[in-house]
Structures are given as structure tokens and as C-alpha cells.
Amino acid sequence: MKIEFIGPKNDVLYFSLGKDEPLTGNLEQLKYFFEQLDRLKNKDGKLILRIAHFGDSLIQGDVISEYLREYFQTRFGGQGVGMMQIIANDIRMRTTTRHSYSDDWDYVSVITRNPDNLPIGISGSLAIPNKNSWVKYETGRELKSASSFKYARLFYSNAASNSVIEYTIDNGSPVRISLKEGNNVQELIIDAKGDANSIRIKFVDGKRPYFYGVSLESGSGIYLDNFPMPGNSGVSLIDIPEKILQDYAKLTNYGLIILTYGANVNSPNKAIYKLYKNKMLKVIEHFRKAFPNVGFILVGVGDKTMKRGGRFITNPDVPLLLNAQKQIVSDGKIAFWNLWEAMGGENSMEDWVNANPPMALKDYSHFTKIGGKRVAELLFNAIMKAYSSR
């Protein structure tokens, strides 16, 4: 079955696939986030509001996140891609930012071994430089939200007064600066003195700090941080130390956490889903301790398929997982967005793969950029409907 592309309308691509699906669950816990949106709508020139979008490989390459960010910033202000990891495994997929780095960093994350139990950052990762290790970010041109930045915020810890970095904005002269010592998460705010398109940061010498990431921003507005963790179910977020999250809470203003997991939870054994539910409830509580005002939206699993004959049909595990996710929402008192229903429900993934142009890849698991844009549009509409109907 071929689904034809309808075309642009009011600067948003509309498709014959996907349908509006409202947020359900506890919408009251989104109160702080919605209040912050009100402040941005009223042009509060000092407010920076953040969204953390955690997920598995479904959001790798900034898929879904890039357009969700674009929609939020178009309506509420802000320009910049937000938080970028130092080391990432999706740099060839991502078009919003060209990301490169030297190959001599030491790196751990929630999806790698961490034998020394190093304090992983909010992105789920940590990078330690050697002398002359560098990382570079260059803005993309495809989306306005990612086309430039005015400030780069470097988050780090474990530095000493002799820890020196060097940064270069666009093609300007290198600038050297000493980092602040301390074991808490610190930030260095680099002012680009106008709209910038690239920044290169190099560790020069001294005690090796822990680098958590760089946020590209332009002052007041909303920023959505894309934190993909391929192959993960979300339960590993508990490995981010509570103290680290508390440090971030002092430096940042997160109003919303979106959890997009589920593709890696597979089993006909119902006991697995009960275990998954209990672990995810612990993750939610873990983040709530550090960010008591933050709202949560759990994005339900999309259509997961299995091949039967010449067709791809919904995997029978999907209802079991959706039921577990709904229990997480109920017990955790958070909000829920049912991606499976928004896609069209049973056997819908095949239609997304066969759409023209394709809205999902032929692995019958992941969205194309166009499909990711459609998902972002539907999710944004659901959030905005809840926001406007308070």
C-alpha cells in the first residue's frame, strides 16, 4: 500500500498518516512547565527553559527531537540545539549539528562499562580529555532553531586551577581560559559576541577535568536536549548519580522530561514487564528528587513488528508493553502519549515504511526524518492542546 505525500501547508508538512492523540494521565504535574511557557509567551527576557528528551535509538541523530525543538522555539523563542555530548555515536546521522572530535578522549556512559564508577552526567555520558583532545560543533542550515548560537555553555567537574582549555569561535583567534576547581558540576559560559556558527574546544594542559557536554544557546527561550541511548530500555538512567542531577538543577531550569523508550523491551514473559515497570518507577523518582518541579511525559512504544508471510504485523509483545507503560504512568503519576495509537494502531508500521516518501526505515523499527517530523508534530500538538486547555 502506497501512501502519497500531501505536501506543505503553513510551513508544516502534513501527511495522510498519523492521527491526533491527546496526552493522558496526570497532566497536573505539568503545571510548572506550563507556567514557564506562560512566562516565555509573555516575553520574559531572562528565562531559559529546558526540555530533556531521553530515548533509545528512535531519537538517534536528533530524529523527532529536532522538529519538536523547532516547533517549541518558533512559538516560545530561543535559538540553538541545546546540550550536545562530547562523544556521540550518531554524528553521521545528525544534520542539525556537525559534530567532530579527536579520537583520544576517555569515555564512559550508561550504555558502556564504567569500571571506575565515574560520575556520569545528565546526558548519560562523561568524557575525559588527554592533552590536546578537542571537540568541535558546527551549526546546520536546515532548521532555524539550529542555524546559529550566541553562547556555548561547557559543563564539567573535577578541574583544578591549572586545568586550561582553548576555544575558537568561527574563524576567530583562540582564547585560553582556566577552569574552576571543584568536584561539583560547573559551567563555563562562552560569549560568542554575536551569532556564531561553530566552536572548537581543546583541552590544553593541567589536571584532566570531566567534561559532560556543551549547550549551544542564544539567551532567553526554550531548549530541547536530545539524549539518545541506543539499545537501552531507560532503566539505566538510574546510574546517573543523584548528586550530579542536583548540581544540574542548580545550573539549569528543566521543566519537562520526555521518556521515549520501549523498543528494547521484548518478551512474552509478563514478569519481565512487571520488573521493567518497577525499575522505570525508580528512575522517575530518582529524577524527581533532583528536579522536584519537573513534569514527565512517557511516550508509549510505537508499532513494533514481526514478519508473517509477506507482511509485517504488530508484535504480540506490544499490548503487554503498552499495559506496563500505562501502569508506570498511573503509579508514577505522570503524563502519557500513546505513539502506537498516534501512528494508526495495529499493523501501522508497514504503512509508514511504504509511504511515499518513506516515513519509516525498512528495518520496520525507526522513523525517517520525514516520519520523525510527523511524530514531533503530533506530540507537539498534544502538548499544546493540554497547555491551552488548562
C-alpha positions in Angstrom: 0.0 0.0 0.0 1.5 3.3 -1.1 0.6 6.4 1.0 1.2 9.6 -1.1 2.8 12.7 0.3 0.3 15.5 0.7 2.7 18.5 0.8 3.4 21.6 2.8 0.8 23.7 4.5 1.5 26.7 6.7 5.2 25.8 6.9 4.4 22.4 8.4 4.4 19.1 6.5 1.1 17.3 6.7 0.7 13.6 5.9 -2.1 11.2 5.4 -0.5 9.0 8.1 -0.7 9.6 11.9 -3.6 11.0 13.9 -4.0 13.3 16.8 -3.7 11.6 20.1 -4.1 13.5 23.3 -1.9 13.5 26.4 -3.5 11.4 29.1 -2.5 10.6 32.7 -1.6 13.2 35.3 -1.5 16.5 33.5 -1.4 18.5 36.7 2.3 17.6 37.2 3.0 19.6 34.0 1.9 22.8 35.9 5.4 24.2 36.4 6.3 23.6 32.7 3.2 25.3 31.5 3.8 28.2 33.9 7.2 28.6 32.4 5.7 28.6 28.9 3.4 31.4 30.0 6.4 33.4 31.1 8.1 32.9 27.7 4.9 33.7 25.9 4.8 37.0 27.8 8.4 37.7 26.7 10.3 37.2 29.9 13.7 38.2 28.6 15.7 36.4 31.3 14.1 33.0 31.3 15.8 29.9 29.9 13.6 26.8 30.0 14.8 23.3 29.1 13.3 20.0 28.0 15.3 16.8 28.3 14.4 14.2 25.7 15.7 10.8 26.7 15.2 7.9 24.4 16.6 4.8 22.7 17.7 4.6 19.1 14.4 6.0 18.0 15.7 9.5 18.7 19.3 9.0 17.5 20.5 11.7 15.1 18.2 14.2 16.7 15.2 12.5 15.0 11.9 13.6 16.4 13.8 16.0 18.8 15.0 18.3 16.0 11.4 19.2 14.9 10.0 19.2 18.4 12.7 21.8 19.3 11.9 23.8 16.1 8.2 23.9 17.0 8.8 25.0 20.6 11.3 27.6 19.7 9.1 29.0 16.9 6.3 29.6 19.4 8.2 30.4 22.6 11.6 31.7 21.5 15.2 30.5 21.7 17.7 29.5 19.1 20.3 26.7 19.4 20.3 22.9 19.6 20.9 22.8 23.4 23.0 20.2 25.0 25.5 18.2 22.9 27.6 15.3 24.3 31.4 15.4 23.9 31.4 11.9 22.3 28.4 10.6 20.4 27.8 7.6 18.2 25.3 9.3 15.9 27.4 12.1 14.4 26.9 10.8 10.9 23.1 10.7 11.3 22.7 14.2 12.8 22.1 17.1 10.4 21.2 19.8 12.9 24.8 20.0 14.1 28.1 18.8 12.5 29.9 17.2 15.4 33.5 16.1 15.3 36.2 15.3 17.9 39.7 13.8 18.3 40.0 10.1 18.9 42.0 10.3 22.2 39.2 11.0 24.7 38.4 8.6 27.5 34.7 7.9 27.6 32.1 6.2 29.7 28.3 6.2 29.5 25.2 4.4 30.9 25.5 2.0 27.9 29.2 1.2 28.3 31.2 -0.3 31.1 32.2 2.1 33.9 34.6 0.1 36.0 35.8 3.1 38.0 32.2 4.2 38.7 32.9 7.7 37.3 30.1 10.3 37.8 28.1 10.3 34.6 26.4 13.5 33.5 22.7 14.2 32.7 23.2 13.1 29.1 24.2 9.7 30.3 27.9 10.1 29.4 31.2 11.5 30.5 34.4 12.3 28.5 37.8 12.9 29.9 40.4 14.6 27.7 44.0 14.0 27.2 46.4 16.8 26.4 45.2 18.5 23.1 41.9 16.5 23.0 39.4 18.6 21.1 35.7 18.7 20.1 34.0 20.9 17.5 30.4 21.8 16.8 29.2 23.5 13.6 25.6 24.6 13.1 23.4 23.2 10.4 21.4 25.3 7.9 18.3 23.1 7.6 16.3 24.4 10.6 16.3 27.9 12.0 16.5 26.6 15.6 19.9 25.0 14.8 21.3 27.7 12.4 23.3 29.7 15.0 24.1 30.3 18.7 25.3 33.2 20.8 26.5 31.3 23.8 28.2 28.0 24.5 27.9 26.6 28.0 30.5 24.0 28.9 29.5 21.7 31.8 32.4 20.0 33.6 33.7 18.9 37.0 36.9 17.6 38.6 39.0 20.5 37.4 41.9 22.4 39.1 43.1 25.9 38.7 45.8 24.6 36.3 43.2 23.0 34.0 43.3 25.1 30.9 41.1 25.0 27.8 41.3 26.8 24.5 38.3 27.7 22.4 37.8 29.2 18.9 34.6 30.8 17.7 34.1 30.5 13.9 37.4 31.5 12.4 38.5 33.8 15.2 41.6 33.9 17.4 42.0 31.1 20.0 41.2 32.1 23.6 42.6 30.3 26.6 40.9 30.1 30.0 41.4 28.3 33.2 38.6 26.2 34.6 37.2 26.5 38.1 38.3 23.8 40.5 35.8 21.6 42.4 34.0 18.3 42.3 30.6 19.8 41.7 29.3 20.3 38.2 30.5 23.7 37.0 29.7 25.7 33.9 31.8 28.0 31.7 29.7 30.4 29.7 31.4 31.4 26.4 30.0 34.5 24.9 30.4 34.4 21.1 29.7 38.2 20.8 27.0 37.7 18.2 25.6 35.0 16.1 28.1 32.2 15.7 28.2 29.0 13.6 31.0 27.0 15.1 33.0 26.4 18.3 36.1 24.3 18.8 37.2 23.5 22.3 40.6 22.0 23.1 42.0 20.8 26.5 45.5 22.4 26.7 47.1 21.2 29.9 46.7 20.6 33.7 44.5 18.3 35.7 42.2 16.4 33.4 38.6 17.5 34.1 35.4 15.6 33.5 33.5 17.0 30.5 29.8 16.5 30.4 28.8 18.4 27.3 28.3 21.8 25.6 25.0 23.6 25.2 24.6 25.9 22.2 22.1 28.7 23.0 21.1 32.3 22.3 19.7 33.5 25.6 16.1 33.6 26.7 13.8 30.9 25.2 13.3 27.1 25.3 15.9 24.5 24.6 15.4 20.8 23.9 18.3 18.5 24.7 18.4 15.3 22.7 19.8 12.4 24.8 19.7 9.1 22.8 20.8 5.8 24.4 20.6 3.1 21.7 19.8 -0.4 22.8 18.6 0.8 26.2 15.3 0.4 27.9 15.6 3.6 30.0 16.3 1.8 33.3 20.0 2.7 33.1 19.1 6.3 33.8 19.2 5.3 37.4 23.1 5.1 37.0 23.3 8.9 36.8 24.3 10.0 40.3 21.7 11.9 42.2 24.3 14.4 43.3 25.1 15.1 39.6 21.5 15.7 38.9 21.2 18.1 41.8 24.1 20.0 40.5 22.5 20.4 37.1 19.3 21.5 38.9 21.2 24.5 40.3 22.6 25.5 36.9 19.7 24.8 34.6 15.9 25.1 34.5 14.4 21.8 33.3 10.7 22.0 33.1 9.9 18.8 31.2 11.4 15.3 30.8 10.2 13.2 27.9 11.0 9.5 28.0 10.8 7.7 24.7 11.7 4.1 25.4 10.2 0.6 24.8 11.7 -0.7 21.6 14.3 -2.7 23.6 11.8 -4.4 25.9 10.8 -7.7 24.3 9.4 -10.8 26.0 6.3 -13.0 26.0 7.0 -13.3 29.8 4.7 -11.0 31.7 7.1 -11.0 34.7 9.6 -9.0 32.6 7.2 -6.2 32.2 6.5 -6.0 35.9 10.3 -5.8 36.5 10.5 -3.1 33.8 7.7 -1.1 35.4 9.3 -1.2 38.8 12.7 -0.1 37.5 11.2 2.8 35.5 9.3 4.0 38.5 12.6 4.2 40.4 14.1 6.2 37.5 11.2 8.7 37.7 11.6 9.0 41.5 15.4 9.4 41.1 14.9 12.4 38.8 12.1 13.9 40.9 14.4 14.1 43.9 16.7 16.4 42.0 14.1 18.2 39.9 11.0 18.4 42.1 9.1 20.7 39.8 9.8 18.9 36.6 6.9 17.3 34.6 7.2 13.9 32.9 5.7 12.6 29.6 6.2 8.9 28.8 5.9 8.3 25.1 4.5 4.9 24.6 6.1 2.4 22.3 5.4 2.7 18.6 4.3 -0.1 16.4 6.8 -3.0 16.8 6.5 -5.6 14.1 7.2 -9.2 13.2 7.2 -10.7 9.7 4.4 -13.2 9.0 4.4 -14.4 5.4 4.9 -11.4 3.2 3.6 -8.9 5.7 4.9 -7.1 8.8 2.3 -7.2 11.6 2.2 -5.9 15.1 4.3 -8.0 17.5 2.1 -9.6 20.2 4.5 -8.1 22.8 3.2 -4.6 22.1 0.0 -4.9 24.2 2.0 -6.3 27.1 4.5 -3.4 26.9 1.8 -0.7 26.5 0.0 -2.1 29.5 3.2 -1.9 31.6 3.8 1.7 30.4 0.3 2.7 31.3 0.9 1.2 34.8 4.2 3.3 35.0 2.1 6.4 34.1 -0.6 5.5 36.7 1.8 4.6 39.6 4.3 7.3 38.8 1.6 9.9 38.4 3.0 11.2 35.1 1.6 12.0 31.6 1.3 9.6 28.7 1.4 10.0 25.0 0.4 6.8 23.0 2.6 6.8 20.0 1.2 3.4 18.9 -2.3 4.9 18.6 -0.9 8.1 17.0 0.8 6.0 14.3 -2.6 4.3 13.5 -2.5 1.4 15.9 -2.3 -2.3 14.8 -0.1 -3.0 11.8 0.5 0.7 11.2 4.3 0.5 10.8 4.1 -1.2 7.4 2.1 1.8 6.1 4.8 4.2 7.4 7.5 2.2 5.7 5.6 2.0 2.4 4.6 5.7 2.4 5.9 7.9 -0.5 8.2 9.3 0.6 9.0 6.7 3.3 8.2 7.8 6.8 10.0 4.8 8.4 13.0 2.8 7.5 12.9 -0.7 6.1 14.1 -2.1 9.4 10.4 -1.6 10.4 11.6 0.0 13.7 12.9 3.5 13.1 11.5 6.7 11.5 13.0 8.6 8.6 13.4 12.3 9.1 10.1 12.9 7.5 8.4 10.4 9.8 10.2 11.9 12.8 8.8 15.3 11.8 5.3 13.9 11.7 5.7 12.3 15.1 7.1 15.6 16.5 4.2 17.5 15.1 1.7 15.1 16.6 3.4 15.2 20.0 3.8 19.0 20.0 0.1 19.4 19.1 -0.8 17.1 22.0 1.3 19.1 24.5 -0.1 22.4 23.2 -3.6 21.2 23.5 -3.0 20.3 27.1 -1.3 23.6 27.6 -4.2 25.7 26.2 -7.0 23.7 27.8 -5.8 24.1 31.4 
